[in-house]
């Protein structure tokens, strides 16, 4: 097992090799691209006083990736108003690709893997693009506290630098930028001996992000963001999704009591965390709009933040109940959540009329 880098104090810039070549090598050339050091400190959304420090791998990745491009990801969070209860989970919220294109000139395309993942990643990173690929978290040293060398979760990383001869790569993941090498490199690219015994193993789903045009700035960025918010509000749920969750929760609770704490963790990730983190970002986004000069009553972002906080309260309360085998319907938590939703979306939609 290769040693992983020591974790950096929160907010400390990470300094790693970064491929800076924009054009591909000349035909027939085997020279590696020029390398400089990337300095990357987490975006403000991943620092400071946050209820949900991590949300989901895709949103956290894009926050840091946009930040790494020198862009402000806060302008893109209008889509959070569309989150719904999907029957067994809350919407796994993700930046709409068309919003990223409009606001930042960042285009995302599917990357065809027609020979090897490593070769295709090298081809795109030498062009200055970032490759978004689903990998096995077992080989990501930045997850030492959770899955590294223990579990095999699927997660998305943004690779912007690889050095095949040295077997190392730089990647965005969760709330920062990281480096891996050696056996972890071989694991990410499926070059370990055990993968040779699986010739029919499917390629992962891979995308690449490129800056196709200059990003909007200043007033143009703010106005486009507000226009996108109005469009997303027209797609918001027709009724309170938390009320729908509340109606389904007694059945969920029976399953939780039956399957215990092991099942609680994925349940809480897909319900309490997705709900709470989504509305915490909505709160931060509405505060950002207010700071840009929009008339935003503080009560609306405060109500959205209340959903974030109460979701965390419910998570802790429910895990205690499951551990003790106690049937707790969390009625008062649902009261707070339902009320906060009604104080967030309807007033916000009324402002957009």
C-alpha positions in Angstrom: 0.0 0.0 0.0 1.3 3.4 -0.9 1.4 6.1 1.8 -1.1 8.9 1.2 -0.4 12.6 1.7 -1.1 14.0 5.2 -4.4 15.8 5.4 -4.0 19.6 5.2 -5.5 21.9 7.7 -8.9 23.2 6.5 -8.4 26.1 4.1 -4.7 25.5 3.5 -3.8 25.7 -0.2 -2.8 22.3 -1.7 0.2 22.5 -4.1 0.3 19.7 -6.7 1.6 19.2 -10.3 -0.7 20.6 -12.9 -0.6 20.0 -16.6 -0.7 23.4 -18.3 -0.3 22.4 -22.0 -3.2 23.7 -24.1 -2.4 22.1 -27.4 -1.8 18.4 -27.9 1.8 17.2 -28.6 2.9 17.3 -32.2 2.1 14.2 -34.3 4.5 11.4 -33.4 5.8 13.2 -30.3 6.1 11.3 -27.1 7.1 14.3 -25.0 5.1 14.9 -21.8 3.4 18.3 -21.3 5.0 21.0 -19.3 4.1 21.0 -15.6 3.8 23.7 -13.0 2.4 23.7 -9.5 -1.3 24.3 -8.8 -2.1 26.1 -5.6 -5.7 25.4 -4.6 -7.5 26.4 -1.4 -11.1 25.3 -1.0 -13.8 27.7 -2.1 -15.5 29.7 0.6 -18.6 27.5 0.3 -16.4 24.7 1.7 -15.1 26.7 4.5 -16.5 28.5 7.5 -19.6 27.8 9.5 -21.4 25.1 7.5 -24.0 22.5 8.7 -23.2 20.1 5.9 -19.5 20.2 5.2 -19.8 17.7 2.4 -22.9 17.2 0.2 -22.6 14.8 -2.8 -19.5 14.1 -4.8 -20.8 15.8 -8.0 -21.8 19.1 -6.5 -18.7 19.4 -4.3 -16.5 18.5 -7.2 -18.0 21.2 -9.4 -17.7 23.8 -6.7 -13.9 23.2 -6.5 -13.5 22.7 -10.3 -15.2 26.1 -11.1 -13.2 27.7 -8.3 -10.1 26.1 -9.9 -11.0 27.7 -13.2 -11.1 31.1 -11.4 -14.9 31.3 -11.5 -17.5 31.8 -8.7 -19.7 28.8 -8.3 -22.3 30.6 -6.2 -24.0 32.0 -9.3 -25.1 28.5 -10.4 -27.2 27.4 -7.5 -30.6 28.6 -8.6 -31.4 25.0 -9.6 -31.7 24.0 -6.0 -35.3 25.2 -5.9 -36.3 22.2 -8.1 -35.5 19.5 -5.5 -38.3 17.1 -5.0 -39.1 14.0 -2.9 -38.7 11.0 -5.3 -40.5 8.4 -3.2 -37.5 6.8 -1.7 -35.0 9.7 -1.7 -34.6 13.4 -2.3 -33.4 14.5 -5.7 -29.7 13.9 -6.0 -29.1 17.6 -6.9 -26.6 18.4 -9.6 -25.6 21.5 -11.6 -27.5 21.4 -14.9 -25.0 21.3 -17.7 -26.8 24.0 -19.7 -26.5 26.4 -16.7 -22.7 25.8 -16.6 -22.5 26.6 -20.3 -24.6 29.8 -20.1 -22.9 31.2 -17.0 -19.4 30.1 -17.3 -18.9 29.0 -21.0 -18.0 25.6 -19.6 -19.1 22.8 -21.8 -19.4 19.2 -20.7 -19.3 16.4 -23.2 -19.3 12.6 -22.9 -15.9 11.1 -23.4 -15.7 7.9 -25.5 -13.4 5.3 -24.0 -12.5 3.3 -27.1 -9.1 1.8 -26.0 -8.1 2.6 -22.4 -9.3 5.0 -19.8 -5.7 6.2 -19.1 -5.1 7.0 -22.8 -8.3 9.0 -23.2 -7.6 10.9 -19.9 -4.1 11.8 -21.1 -5.4 12.9 -24.5 -7.9 15.4 -22.9 -5.7 16.7 -20.0 -2.9 17.5 -22.5 -5.5 19.8 -24.2 -6.1 21.6 -20.9 -9.5 19.9 -20.2 -10.7 18.3 -17.0 -12.0 14.7 -17.1 -14.9 13.7 -14.9 -14.8 10.0 -14.3 -16.6 7.6 -11.9 -13.9 5.7 -10.0 -13.6 3.4 -7.0 -13.2 5.3 -3.8 -11.1 2.5 -2.5 -8.1 4.0 -4.3 -8.6 7.7 -3.3 -6.2 8.6 -0.5 -8.1 11.8 0.4 -10.9 9.5 1.7 -8.7 8.0 4.4 -11.2 8.7 7.1 -14.0 6.8 5.2 -13.5 4.4 2.3 -9.8 4.4 1.4 -8.6 0.8 1.3 -11.7 -0.3 3.2 -14.8 0.0 0.9 -15.5 0.3 -2.8 -18.0 3.3 -3.2 -18.5 4.8 -6.7 -17.6 8.5 -6.7 -16.8 11.1 -9.3 -13.4 12.9 -9.6 -12.1 15.6 -11.9 -8.7 14.7 -13.3 -6.7 17.6 -14.7 -3.2 16.1 -14.7 -1.7 12.6 -15.2 1.9 11.5 -15.6 1.9 7.9 -16.8 5.6 7.2 -16.4 5.6 8.4 -12.8 2.1 6.8 -12.2 0.6 9.8 -10.6 -2.4 12.1 -11.1 -4.0 15.3 -9.7 -7.7 15.4 -9.2 -10.6 17.4 -7.7 -12.7 15.4 -5.3 -15.1 16.4 -2.5 -14.0 19.7 -1.0 -10.5 20.0 -2.4 -7.7 19.1 -4.8 -5.5 16.0 -4.3 -2.7 13.8 -5.6 -2.4 10.1 -5.9 0.3 7.7 -7.3 1.7 4.2 -7.4 -0.8 1.4 -6.7 -3.7 3.9 -6.3 -3.0 5.2 -9.9 -3.1 1.6 -11.2 -6.3 1.0 -9.3 -8.1 4.1 -10.6 -7.1 3.1 -14.2 -7.8 -0.6 -13.7 -4.3 -1.7 -14.4 -3.9 -4.0 -11.3 -3.6 -7.7 -12.0 -7.1 -8.5 -10.7 -8.6 -6.4 -13.5 -6.9 -8.4 -16.2 -9.1 -11.3 -15.1 -12.2 -9.3 -15.9 -12.0 -8.6 -19.7 -15.7 -7.9 -19.9 -15.6 -5.2 -17.2 -17.6 -2.2 -18.4 -15.9 1.1 -19.0 -17.0 3.8 -16.5 -19.1 6.7 -17.6 -16.7 9.6 -18.4 -17.2 13.2 -19.3 -14.8 16.1 -19.9 -15.2 19.8 -19.2 -13.7 22.5 -21.4 -13.8 26.2 -21.4 -15.5 26.8 -24.8 -15.9 30.6 -24.3 -15.3 33.3 -21.8 -17.4 33.2 -18.6 -19.9 35.9 -17.9 -18.7 38.5 -15.3 -20.1 41.2 -13.2 -23.7 42.4 -13.9 -24.0 40.0 -16.9 -23.3 37.0 -14.6 -25.7 38.2 -11.9 -28.5 38.9 -14.3 -28.1 35.6 -16.1 -28.1 33.8 -12.7 -31.4 35.5 -11.7 -33.0 34.6 -15.0 -32.0 31.0 -14.5 -33.5 31.1 -11.0 -36.8 32.3 -12.4 -36.8 29.6 -14.9 -36.1 26.9 -12.3 -38.8 28.3 -10.0 -41.3 27.5 -12.8 -40.1 23.9 -12.5 -40.4 23.6 -8.7 -42.5 20.9 -7.1 -46.2 21.6 -7.2 -46.6 20.8 -3.5 -44.4 20.5 -0.5 -42.0 17.6 -1.0 -41.3 17.3 2.7 -45.0 16.6 3.3 -44.7 13.7 0.8 -41.7 12.4 2.7 -43.6 12.7 6.0 -46.4 10.5 4.6 -43.9 7.9 3.5 -41.7 8.0 6.5 -43.6 5.5 8.8 -42.9 2.8 6.2 -39.3 3.9 5.9 -38.9 3.8 9.7 -40.0 0.2 9.8 -37.4 -0.7 7.3 -34.7 1.2 9.2 -35.6 -0.6 12.5 -35.5 -3.9 10.7 -32.2 -3.4 8.9 -30.4 -1.3 11.6 -27.6 1.1 11.6 -25.8 -0.3 8.5 -28.8 0.7 6.4 -29.3 4.0 8.2 -26.1 5.5 6.6 -27.1 5.3 2.9 -30.7 6.3 3.9 -29.5 9.4 5.7 -27.2 10.3 2.8 -30.0 10.2 0.3 -32.6 11.9 2.4 -31.4 14.1 5.3 -28.1 15.0 3.7 -29.4 15.7 0.2 -32.3 17.7 1.6 -30.3 19.7 4.1 -27.3 20.3 1.9 -29.5 21.4 -1.0 -31.2 24.0 1.0 -28.0 25.2 2.7 -26.7 26.0 -0.8 -30.0 27.7 -1.7 -29.6 29.8 1.4 -26.0 30.8 0.5 -27.1 31.5 -3.1 -30.0 33.8 -2.0 -27.6 35.7 0.3 -25.2 36.1 -2.6 -28.1 37.5 -4.7 -28.9 39.9 -1.9 -25.2 41.0 -1.9 -25.5 41.7 -5.6 -28.2 44.2 -5.1 -31.4 42.1 -5.4 -34.2 42.8 -2.8 -34.0 39.6 -0.9 -35.9 39.5 2.4 -33.5 37.9 4.9 -36.4 35.7 6.2 -36.2 33.6 2.9 -32.5 32.5 3.1 -33.0 32.1 6.9 -35.9 29.6 6.3 -33.8 27.7 3.8 -31.0 27.5 6.3 -33.5 26.2 8.9 -34.1 23.2 6.6 -30.4 22.5 6.6 -30.1 22.7 10.4 -33.2 20.7 11.1 -32.2 18.0 8.7 -29.1 17.5 10.7 -31.0 17.5 14.0 -33.3 14.8 12.5 -30.3 12.7 11.4 -28.8 12.6 14.9 -32.1 12.0 16.5 -33.0 9.2 14.1 -29.7 7.4 14.5 -30.1 7.3 18.3 -33.6 5.9 17.8 -32.4 3.2 15.5 -29.5 2.3 17.8 -31.9 1.9 20.7 -34.6 0.1 18.6 -37.1 2.9 19.3 -39.8 3.9 16.9 -39.5 7.7 16.6 -41.7 9.3 13.9 -39.8 12.7 14.4 -43.1 14.6 14.2 -41.7 17.9 15.6 -38.7 17.7 13.1 -41.2 17.3 10.3 -43.2 20.3 11.6 -40.1 22.5 11.5 -39.1 21.2 8.0 -42.5 21.6 6.4 -43.0 25.1 7.8 -39.5 26.2 6.7 -40.2 25.0 3.2 -43.4 27.0 3.0 -41.4 30.1 4.2 -38.8 29.5 1.5 -40.3 28.5 -1.9 -43.7 30.2 -2.1 -42.3 33.7 -1.0 -39.3 33.2 -3.3 -41.6 32.3 -6.2 -43.8 35.4 -5.5 -40.7 37.6 -5.8 -40.1 36.2 -9.3 -43.5 37.1 -10.6 
